[in-house]
Amino acid sequence: MVANALFLTTVIFIAVGLFVLEKCKFLIPYRSLLYHKYGHEIAVFAVLLLGNLFAGILAISRHFSLKDTGRKLSHLEKWLRSGQSISKELSRRIAEKE
């Protein structure tokens, strides 16, 4: 899940970066001045954007992929406790813990 979020973050970050570079073509003559004067601020902004984008995508993916997990796990536990499961070993271990 983390690898997928990192991949999607990278793709979106590169797409946004290319879009911004395309829109800022008029700044090409001032490139060295901008990098020299504002390079640190641009780098900090880029790192913060990347971090926030990653956190947001990870939160959204966890929300959708872990939906109803508790209900599904309780259903599985009831099924294992019934003793009719394929995995007798899991049923035995759950019975031993009680």
N, CA, C and O atoms as a MOPAC input file, in Angstrom:
PM7 MOZYME 1SCF
protein

 N      0.82700 1    -1.18000 1     0.00000 1
 C      0.00000 1     0.00000 1     0.00000 1
 C      0.87900 1     1.25400 1     0.00000 1
 O      0.57600 1     2.22600 1    -0.69100 1
 N      1.97200 1     1.22800 1     0.78000 1
 C      2.86400 1     2.37900 1     0.84200 1
 C      3.58300 1     2.56600 1    -0.48700 1
 O      3.77300 1     3.69300 1    -0.94300 1
 N      3.98200 1     1.46000 1    -1.10500 1
 C      4.67500 1     1.54800 1    -2.39500 1
 C      3.75200 1     2.12900 1    -3.46600 1
 O      4.18900 1     2.93000 1    -4.29300 1
 N      2.49500 1     1.73500 1    -3.45500 1
 C      1.53300 1     2.29300 1    -4.41100 1
 C      1.32500 1     3.78700 1    -4.18400 1
 O      1.24500 1     4.56000 1    -5.13800 1
 N      1.23900 1     4.19000 1    -2.91800 1
 C      1.06100 1     5.60800 1    -2.60000 1
 C      2.29700 1     6.40500 1    -3.01100 1
 O      2.17900 1     7.52500 1    -3.51000 1
 N      3.47300 1     5.83200 1    -2.80400 1
 C      4.70200 1     6.51000 1    -3.19800 1
 C      4.78500 1     6.65200 1    -4.71200 1
 O      5.19500 1     7.69700 1    -5.21800 1
 N      4.40400 1     5.62100 1    -5.42700 1
 C      4.41500 1     5.68100 1    -6.89300 1
 C      3.43300 1     6.73600 1    -7.40100 1
 O      3.78300 1     7.54900 1    -8.25700 1
 N      2.21600 1     6.72700 1    -6.88100 1
 C      1.21600 1     7.70100 1    -7.30700 1
 C      1.63500 1     9.12600 1    -6.93000 1
 O      1.40400 1    10.06200 1    -7.69500 1
 N      2.24400 1     9.29000 1    -5.76500 1
 C      2.74900 1    10.59600 1    -5.35300 1
 C      3.80800 1    11.09400 1    -6.31700 1
 O      3.79900 1    12.26200 1    -6.70600 1
 N      4.71600 1    10.21700 1    -6.70300 1
 C      5.77800 1    10.59600 1    -7.62700 1
 C      5.20900 1    10.99600 1    -8.98700 1
 O      5.63900 1    11.98900 1    -9.57300 1
 N      4.25800 1    10.23800 1    -9.47900 1
 C      3.65400 1    10.54600 1   -10.77400 1
 C      2.93500 1    11.90200 1   -10.72400 1
 O      3.09200 1    12.71600 1   -11.63400 1
 N      2.16000 1    12.14800 1    -9.68100 1
 C      1.43600 1    13.41600 1    -9.56200 1
 C      2.40900 1    14.57100 1    -9.37400 1
 O      2.21800 1    15.64200 1    -9.95000 1
 N      3.45300 1    14.36400 1    -8.57100 1
 C      4.44100 1    15.41500 1    -8.32700 1
 C      5.16100 1    15.80300 1    -9.61800 1
 O      5.35500 1    16.98900 1    -9.88700 1
 N      5.55100 1    14.82400 1   -10.40500 1
 C      6.22100 1    15.10300 1   -11.67900 1
 C      5.25700 1    15.80700 1   -12.63800 1
 O      5.65000 1    16.74500 1   -13.33100 1
 N      4.00400 1    15.36200 1   -12.68000 1
 C      3.01700 1    16.00000 1   -13.56200 1
 C      2.78700 1    17.45300 1   -13.17000 1
 O      2.71800 1    18.32100 1   -14.04000 1
 N      2.66800 1    17.73100 1   -11.88300 1
 C      2.48000 1    19.10500 1   -11.41700 1
 C      3.72700 1    19.93200 1   -11.72900 1
 O      3.62000 1    21.08500 1   -12.14900 1
 N      4.89300 1    19.35200 1   -11.52700 1
 C      6.13400 1    20.06100 1   -11.83000 1
 C      6.25200 1    20.40900 1   -13.29800 1
 O      6.64900 1    21.52300 1   -13.63900 1
 N      5.91600 1    19.48200 1   -14.16500 1
 C      5.96800 1    19.76000 1   -15.60300 1
 C      4.92900 1    20.80300 1   -16.00700 1
 O      5.19300 1    21.63300 1   -16.87700 1
 N      3.76700 1    20.76600 1   -15.39100 1
 C      2.73500 1    21.76400 1   -15.67700 1
 C      3.20800 1    23.16400 1   -15.27500 1
 O      3.03400 1    24.12600 1   -16.02400 1
 N      3.80500 1    23.26600 1   -14.08800 1
 C      4.29900 1    24.56400 1   -13.61700 1
 C      5.43200 1    25.05500 1   -14.51600 1
 O      5.48300 1    26.23700 1   -14.85600 1
 N      6.33900 1    24.16000 1   -14.90300 1
 C      7.42300 1    24.57100 1   -15.80000 1
 C      6.88800 1    25.04500 1   -17.15000 1
 O      7.42300 1    25.98400 1   -17.73900 1
 N      5.85100 1    24.40500 1   -17.62800 1
 C      5.25400 1    24.80900 1   -18.90300 1
 C      4.62800 1    26.20400 1   -18.79600 1
 O      4.75100 1    27.01200 1   -19.71600 1
 N      3.96200 1    26.48200 1   -17.67800 1
 C      3.29800 1    27.77000 1   -17.50000 1
 C      4.28100 1    28.90900 1   -17.20300 1
 O      3.94900 1    30.07700 1   -17.40200 1
 N      5.47700 1    28.57800 1   -16.73300 1
 C      6.45600 1    29.60400 1   -16.34100 1
 C      7.58800 1    29.75400 1   -17.35700 1
 O      8.71400 1    30.07900 1   -16.97800 1
 N      7.31500 1    29.52900 1   -18.60500 1
 C      8.34100 1    29.66900 1   -19.64600 1
 C      8.89200 1    31.08900 1   -19.72400 1
 O     10.04800 1    31.28300 1   -20.10200 1
 N      8.07900 1    32.07800 1   -19.37200 1
 C      8.52700 1    33.46000 1   -19.44600 1
 C      9.63200 1    33.77600 1   -18.43100 1
 O     10.27500 1    34.82100 1   -18.53200 1
 N      9.86100 1    32.88600 1   -17.45100 1
 C     10.89700 1    33.10200 1   -16.44600 1
 C     12.25400 1    32.49700 1   -16.84100 1
 O     13.21300 1    32.58400 1   -16.07300 1
 N     12.34100 1    31.89200 1   -18.02100 1
 C     13.58600 1    31.24500 1   -18.43500 1
 C     14.77400 1    32.21200 1   -18.42900 1
 O     15.85100 1    31.81700 1   -17.98300 1
 N     14.63700 1    33.44400 1   -18.89400 1
 C     15.80200 1    34.33800 1   -18.84700 1
 C     16.30400 1    34.63300 1   -17.42900 1
 O     17.46600 1    35.00200 1   -17.25800 1
 N     15.46400 1    34.47900 1   -16.43000 1
 C     15.82700 1    34.78800 1   -15.04500 1
 C     16.12100 1    33.52700 1   -14.22100 1
 O     16.14600 1    33.57500 1   -12.99100 1
 N     16.34100 1    32.41300 1   -14.90100 1
 C     16.50700 1    31.12700 1   -14.22500 1
 C     17.63600 1    31.15200 1   -13.19400 1
 O     17.42100 1    30.75400 1   -12.04900 1
 N     18.81800 1    31.60200 1   -13.56600 1
 C     19.94900 1    31.57400 1   -12.63200 1
 C     19.71200 1    32.49400 1   -11.44300 1
 O     20.07100 1    32.15800 1   -10.31500 1
 N     19.11500 1    33.64100 1   -11.68700 1
 C     18.80400 1    34.56100 1   -10.58800 1
 C     17.79100 1    33.93600 1    -9.62800 1
 O     17.95700 1    34.01600 1    -8.41100 1
 N     16.75200 1    33.32100 1   -10.16800 1
 C     15.73900 1    32.69100 1    -9.31800 1
 C     16.31100 1    31.53700 1    -8.51000 1
 O     16.00900 1    31.40400 1    -7.32400 1
 N     17.14200 1    30.69300 1    -9.14200 1
 C     17.75200 1    29.58100 1    -8.41400 1
 C     18.69300 1    30.08400 1    -7.33700 1
 O     18.74200 1    29.53500 1    -6.23600 1
 N     19.44300 1    31.13500 1    -7.65900 1
 C     20.39900 1    31.65300 1    -6.68700 1
 C     19.68700 1    32.31100 1    -5.50600 1
 O     20.05000 1    32.08900 1    -4.35100 1
 N     18.67800 1    33.11700 1    -5.80200 1
 C     18.01400 1    33.87500 1    -4.74200 1
 C     16.93800 1    33.07600 1    -4.00000 1
 O     16.79600 1    33.21400 1    -2.78500 1
 N     16.17600 1    32.23900 1    -4.72500 1
 C     15.03200 1    31.54500 1    -4.12100 1
 C     15.13900 1    30.02100 1    -4.18700 1
 O     14.14400 1    29.32800 1    -3.97200 1
 N     16.30400 1    29.49900 1    -4.47400 1
 C     16.47400 1    28.04700 1    -4.60600 1
 C     16.12100 1    27.28300 1    -3.35000 1
 O     15.47600 1    26.23600 1    -3.41200 1
 N     16.54500 1    27.80400 1    -2.20100 1
 C     16.25800 1    27.12800 1    -0.93600 1
 C     14.75600 1    27.08500 1    -0.66300 1
 O     14.22700 1    26.05200 1    -0.25300 1
 N     14.07500 1    28.19500 1    -0.88600 1
 C     12.62800 1    28.24600 1    -0.65600 1
 C     11.87400 1    27.32800 1    -1.61800 1
 O     10.90100 1    26.68000 1    -1.23100 1
 N     12.32200 1    27.27700 1    -2.85500 1
 C     11.69400 1    26.38000 1    -3.83400 1
 C     11.87500 1    24.92700 1    -3.41600 1
 O     10.94100 1    24.13000 1    -3.51300 1
 N     13.07800 1    24.57900 1    -2.95000 1
 C     13.34700 1    23.20400 1    -2.52400 1
 C     12.51400 1    22.83400 1    -1.29800 1
 O     11.97000 1    21.73200 1    -1.23200 1
 N     12.40700 1    23.74700 1    -0.32400 1
 C     11.60200 1    23.47600 1     0.87700 1
 C     10.14000 1    23.30000 1     0.49600 1
 O      9.47700 1    22.38700 1     0.98800 1
 N      9.63200 1    24.16300 1    -0.37400 1
 C      8.24800 1    24.04200 1    -0.82800 1
 C      8.01500 1    22.71000 1    -1.53100 1
 O      6.99800 1    22.05400 1    -1.30800 1
 N      8.96400 1    22.31100 1    -2.38500 1
 C      8.82300 1    21.04900 1    -3.12200 1
 C      8.81000 1    19.85500 1    -2.16500 1
 O      8.01500 1    18.93200 1    -2.33900 1
 N      9.67800 1    19.86900 1    -1.16600 1
 C      9.72200 1    18.75600 1    -0.19800 1
 C      8.44300 1    18.70900 1     0.62400 1
 O      7.89800 1    17.63200 1     0.86600 1
 N      7.95600 1    19.87800 1     1.05700 1
 C      6.70900 1    19.90600 1     1.82600 1
 C      5.51500 1    19.46900 1     0.97600 1
 O      4.63200 1    18.75800 1     1.45700 1
 N      5.49400 1    19.89400 1    -0.27900 1
 C      4.42800 1    19.46200 1    -1.17200 1
 C      4.46500 1    17.95500 1    -1.37600 1
 O      3.42700 1    17.29400 1    -1.34800 1
 N      5.65700 1    17.41700 1    -1.58100 1
 C      5.80100 1    15.97500 1    -1.76700 1
 C      5.34500 1    15.20900 1    -0.52800 1
 O      4.64700 1    14.20200 1    -0.64100 1
 N      5.73500 1    15.68000 1     0.64400 1
 C      5.33200 1    15.01600 1     1.88800 1
 C      3.83700 1    15.06000 1     2.12400 1
 O      3.23000 1    14.05300 1     2.48900 1
 N      3.24100 1    16.22400 1     1.91700 1
 C      1.79300 1    16.35700 1     2.11500 1
 C      1.01000 1    15.55400 1     1.07800 1
 O     -0.00900 1    14.94300 1     1.39700 1
 N      1.48200 1    15.56000 1    -0.13600 1
 C      0.82900 1    14.77700 1    -1.18300 1
 C      0.87700 1    13.28900 1    -0.85300 1
 O     -0.11500 1    12.57700 1    -1.00800 1
 N      2.04700 1    12.82300 1    -0.39400 1
 C      2.18800 1    11.41900 1    -0.00900 1
 C      1.26300 1    11.07200 1     1.15600 1
 O      0.59400 1    10.03800 1     1.13300 1
 N      1.22200 1    11.92700 1     2.16700 1
 C      0.36300 1    11.66300 1     3.33100 1
 C     -1.10300 1    11.62800 1     2.93400 1
 O     -1.85300 1    10.77400 1     3.40600 1
 N     -1.51500 1    12.54300 1     2.07700 1
 C     -2.90800 1    12.56000 1     1.63600 1
 C     -3.28300 1    11.33500 1     0.82900 1
 O     -4.34300 1    10.74600 1     1.04300 1
 N     -2.42300 1    10.94900 1    -0.09600 1
 C     -2.71000 1     9.77000 1    -0.91300 1
 C     -2.71000 1     8.51200 1    -0.05300 1
 O     -3.54400 1     7.62800 1    -0.24700 1
 N     -1.77800 1     8.42700 1     0.89500 1
 C     -1.74300 1     7.26000 1     1.78300 1
 C     -2.99800 1     7.19900 1     2.64900 1
 O     -3.55900 1     6.12000 1     2.84200 1
 N     -3.44100 1     8.33000 1     3.16800 1
 C     -4.65700 1     8.35500 1     3.99800 1
 C     -5.87700 1     7.94800 1     3.18600 1
 O     -6.71800 1     7.18700 1     3.66500 1
 N     -5.97900 1     8.44700 1     1.96500 1
 C     -7.12500 1     8.09200 1     1.11900 1
 C     -7.09100 1     6.61700 1     0.75900 1
 O     -8.12600 1     5.95000 1     0.78200 1
 N     -5.91400 1     6.09900 1     0.42500 1
 C     -5.82900 1     4.68300 1     0.05200 1
 C     -6.11600 1     3.77600 1     1.24900 1
 O     -6.74100 1     2.72700 1     1.09300 1
 N     -5.66300 1     4.17200 1     2.44100 1
 C     -5.96200 1     3.37800 1     3.63100 1
 C     -7.45500 1     3.40400 1     3.94500 1
 O     -8.02100 1     2.40400 1     4.38600 1
 N     -8.08600 1     4.54500 1     3.71700 1
 C     -9.52700 1     4.64500 1     3.98800 1
 C    -10.31800 1     3.69800 1     3.09100 1
 O    -11.22300 1     3.00500 1     3.55500 1
 N     -9.97200 1     3.67100 1     1.81300 1
 C    -10.73900 1     2.84200 1     0.88500 1
 C    -10.35000 1     1.37400 1     0.93600 1
 O    -11.19800 1     0.50900 1     0.72000 1
 N     -9.08400 1     1.07100 1     1.21900 1
 C     -8.68900 1    -0.33000 1     1.21500 1
 C     -8.98700 1    -1.02900 1     2.53800 1
 O     -9.09000 1    -2.25500 1     2.57600 1
 N     -9.12400 1    -0.27900 1     3.60600 1
 C     -9.40100 1    -0.88200 1     4.90900 1
 C    -10.86200 1    -0.71100 1     5.33000 1
 O    -11.19600 1    -0.83800 1     6.50800 1
 N    -11.71300 1    -0.42700 1     4.36900 1
 C    -13.13200 1    -0.21900 1     4.65700 1
 C    -13.76000 1    -1.53100 1     5.14900 1
 O    -13.56000 1    -2.58300 1     4.54300 1
 N    -14.50100 1    -1.46400 1     6.22200 1
 C    -15.21600 1    -2.60200 1     6.80700 1
 C    -14.29100 1    -3.74000 1     7.22800 1
 O    -14.71200 1    -4.89700 1     7.25200 1
 N    -13.04800 1    -3.43400 1     7.55900 1
 C    -12.11300 1    -4.48400 1     7.95900 1
 C    -12.53300 1    -5.12800 1     9.26800 1
 O    -12.45300 1    -6.34900 1     9.40900 1
 N    -12.97900 1    -4.33100 1    10.22500 1
 C    -13.39100 1    -4.87800 1    11.51200 1
 C    -14.55600 1    -5.84500 1    11.37400 1
 O    -14.57300 1    -6.90300 1    12.00300 1
 N    -15.52800 1    -5.47700 1    10.55000 1
 C    -16.68100 1    -6.34400 1    10.33200 1
 C    -16.25900 1    -7.63800 1     9.65500 1
 O    -16.74100 1    -8.71500 1    10.00600 1
 N    -15.36200 1    -7.53300 1     8.68600 1
 C    -14.90000 1    -8.72400 1     7.97500 1
 C    -14.09800 1    -9.63300 1     8.89900 1
 O    -14.22500 1   -10.85600 1     8.83200 1
 N    -13.27000 1    -9.03900 1     9.76400 1
 C    -12.48900 1    -9.85400 1    10.68600 1
 C    -13.36900 1   -10.51100 1    11.73800 1
 O    -13.10300 1   -11.65000 1    12.12300 1
 N    -14.40300 1    -9.83700 1    12.21400 1
 C    -15.29000 1   -10.45900 1    13.19300 1
 C    -16.05800 1   -11.61500 1    12.55500 1
 O    -16.30200 1   -12.63500 1    13.20000 1
 N    -16.43600 1   -11.45300 1    11.28700 1
 C    -17.10600 1   -12.53700 1    10.57200 1
 C    -16.16100 1   -13.74100 1    10.44200 1
 O    -16.58000 1   -14.88400 1    10.62600 1
 N    -14.90000 1   -13.48200 1    10.12800 1
 C    -13.92000 1   -14.55300 1    10.00500 1
 C    -13.70200 1   -15.24800 1    11.34200 1
 O    -13.58900 1   -16.47200 1    11.40200 1
 N    -13.64200 1   -14.46100 1    12.41500 1
 C    -13.44400 1   -15.05100 1    13.73400 1
 C    -14.63600 1   -15.92400 1    14.12900 1
 O    -14.43300 1   -17.00300 1    14.68500 1
 N    -15.86000 1   -15.49700 1    13.86400 1
 C    -17.04200 1   -16.32200 1    14.14700 1
 C    -17.00400 1   -17.60300 1    13.33800 1
 O    -17.36500 1   -18.66800 1    13.83900 1
 N    -16.57300 1   -17.50800 1    12.10000 1
 C    -16.49100 1   -18.67700 1    11.22700 1
 C    -15.44900 1   -19.66100 1    11.75000 1
 O    -15.66000 1   -20.87300 1    11.71500 1
 N    -14.32200 1   -19.13600 1    12.23500 1
 C    -13.28600 1   -20.01900 1    12.77900 1
 C    -13.72600 1   -20.65000 1    14.09800 1
 O    -13.41500 1   -21.81100 1    14.36400 1
 N    -14.44300 1   -19.89600 1    14.91700 1
 C    -14.90000 1   -20.43200 1    16.20800 1
 C    -15.95500 1   -21.52600 1    16.02600 1
 O    -16.11400 1   -22.37500 1    16.90400 1
 N    -16.66400 1   -21.52100 1    14.92400 1
 C    -17.70700 1   -22.51200 1    14.72000 1
 C    -17.13900 1   -23.92100 1    14.56600 1
 O    -17.85600 1   -24.90500 1    14.74900 1
 N    -15.86300 1   -24.01800 1    14.23400 1
 C    -15.24600 1   -25.33400 1    14.08400 1
 C    -15.50900 1   -25.96600 1    12.73100 1
 O    -15.07600 1   -27.09500 1    12.50000 1
 N    -16.17800 1   -25.30900 1    11.85900 1
 C    -16.48600 1   -25.85600 1    10.54900 1
 C    -15.51200 1   -25.34600 1     9.48200 1
 O    -15.74900 1   -25.49200 1     8.28300 1
 N    -14.44100 1   -24.76000 1     9.93400 1
 C    -13.51300 1   -24.14900 1     8.98700 1
 C    -12.56900 1   -25.17600 1     8.38900 1
 O    -12.40100 1   -26.27900 1     8.90900 1
 N    -11.97500 1   -24.79100 1     7.31100 1
 C    -10.98400 1   -25.64300 1     6.65800 1
 C     -9.73400 1   -25.71800 1     7.53000 1
 O     -9.09100 1   -26.76400 1     7.62100 1
 N     -9.40300 1   -24.61600 1     8.15900 1
 C     -8.18700 1   -24.56100 1     8.95900 1
 C     -8.48500 1   -24.94300 1    10.40700 1
 O     -8.84700 1   -24.08500 1    11.21300 1
 N     -8.33700 1   -26.20000 1    10.73600 1
 C     -8.55200 1   -26.67100 1    12.10900 1
 C     -7.48000 1   -26.12300 1    13.03800 1
 O     -7.72600 1   -25.91900 1    14.22700 1
 N     -6.28100 1   -25.88300 1    12.49100 1
 C     -5.19300 1   -25.35800 1    13.30400 1
 C     -5.53200 1   -23.95900 1    13.83000 1
 O     -5.28800 1   -23.66700 1    15.00000 1
 N     -6.08400 1   -23.10600 1    12.99000 1
 C     -6.46300 1   -21.76700 1    13.43200 1
 C     -7.58800 1   -21.83300 1    14.46400 1
 O     -7.57500 1   -21.08800 1    15.44300 1
 N     -8.54800 1   -22.71100 1    14.25100 1
 C     -9.63800 1   -22.86200 1    15.21600 1
 C     -9.10000 1   -23.34000 1    16.55400 1
 O     -9.54200 1   -22.87900 1    17.60700 1
 N     -8.15000 1   -24.26200 1    16.51600 1
 C     -7.56200 1   -24.78100 1    17.75000 1
 C     -6.80900 1   -23.68700 1    18.49800 1
 O     -6.90700 1   -23.59700 1    19.72200 1
 N     -6.06900 1   -22.86500 1    17.78800 1
 C     -5.30400 1   -21.78500 1    18.43300 1
 C     -6.21600 1   -20.74100 1    19.05300 1
 O     -5.92600 1   -20.22700 1    20.13300 1
 N     -7.31500 1   -20.42100 1    18.38200 1
 C     -8.24700 1   -19.44000 1    18.95500 1
 C     -8.89600 1   -20.02400 1    20.20500 1
 O     -9.08000 1   -19.31300 1    21.19300 1
 N     -9.24300 1   -21.29600 1    20.17400 1
 C     -9.84900 1   -21.93700 1    21.35400 1
 C     -8.86400 1   -21.99900 1    22.51400 1
 O     -9.27500 1   -21.87800 1    23.66800 1
 N     -7.57600 1   -22.18600 1    22.24000 1
 C     -6.57000 1   -22.24700 1    23.29300 1
 C     -6.37800 1   -20.89900 1    23.96600 1
 O     -6.09800 1   -20.85400 1    25.16400 1
 N     -6.51800 1   -19.81000 1    23.24500 1
 C     -6.30400 1   -18.47100 1    23.80900 1
 C     -7.40400 1   -18.09000 1    24.77800 1
 O     -7.18400 1   -17.23900 1    25.64000 1
 N     -8.55800 1   -18.67900 1    24.67100 1
 C     -9.67200 1   -18.32200 1    25.55400 1
 C     -9.50800 1   -19.02500 1    26.84200 1
 O    -10.33700 1   -18.87000 1    27.73900 1

